């Protein structure tokens, strides 16, 4: 059976299953276990029905808080079915569901704690490409990704909410039903600094950006960079510190200087693609969603926190 005390003896297998090194998981455990214990005590203290026995008198958990956390991280990384994960941990599938329901929101909150927008008082950029002098010196880079989901069963209705009709989640770009998540990344460090709520796949990237209120939350002096899906970003940014590639003129050849600008801009924007690539190595946000779009934002935020931990632990020189 999977238990931390067993898996920790095999560092390579542990990292393959969780995406984390042993030291990184131990740091996470030190932060999460007290939170899990506090949440459990609070739940016991606020029962709706009167107690017939003292607190602690029931059947104890089959898994320790550390093993519950391990189960949740393995589920995020490898996305096995509940039956498979239950077999590996020696518990039944319903127990897996209850553990994920308890731990995933707490891990999501812990992930949000790792997200911090850049401090404009710490500008450390040495130089900026001459072609990009008109773009903001300090910026976050925004982009989105989609995850395939099960087709909604209900048909009819005009709303775009979850399950309102079969076409509400159909993405013409992906040619399948999807959920979309927006990710903002610190250009300098690659850390994920913001994750939006999950929305139906057809939602336009720019609409999602405006609805997420990210532009209102970036600190004064911090710009936002995006691809051509965010055209007009300089007008939407409260300080005008938005930038996108230059669009090709209609019915004309693209000017040579625009090609050079877009190439330099792409080299700057590639950071968000790398960070989303790290995030999507966790199969719970890259395989087809099997849970009818439930708690999807918790999943993405929890994984973003794990990715941030990896970046901070493996590239400490970026945060010196």
Secondary structure, DSSP 8 states (H G I E B T S, - for coil): ---HHHHTT-HHHHHHHHSS-HHHHHHHHHHHHHHHHHHHHHHHHT-SS--SS-TT-S---SS-HHHHHHHHHHHHHH---HHHHHHHHTS-HHHHHHHHHHHHHHHHHHHHHT-----TT--------GGGTTS-SSEEEEEEEEEEB--------S--STTS-TTTTEETTTTEEEEEEEEEEETTT--EEEE---EETTS-HHHHHHHHTHHHHS-TT-EEE--GGGTTHHHHSTTS-EE------TTS---HHHHHHHHHHHHHHHHHHHHHHHHTTSGGGTS-B-STTTTHHHHHHHHHHHHHHHHHHH-GGGG-
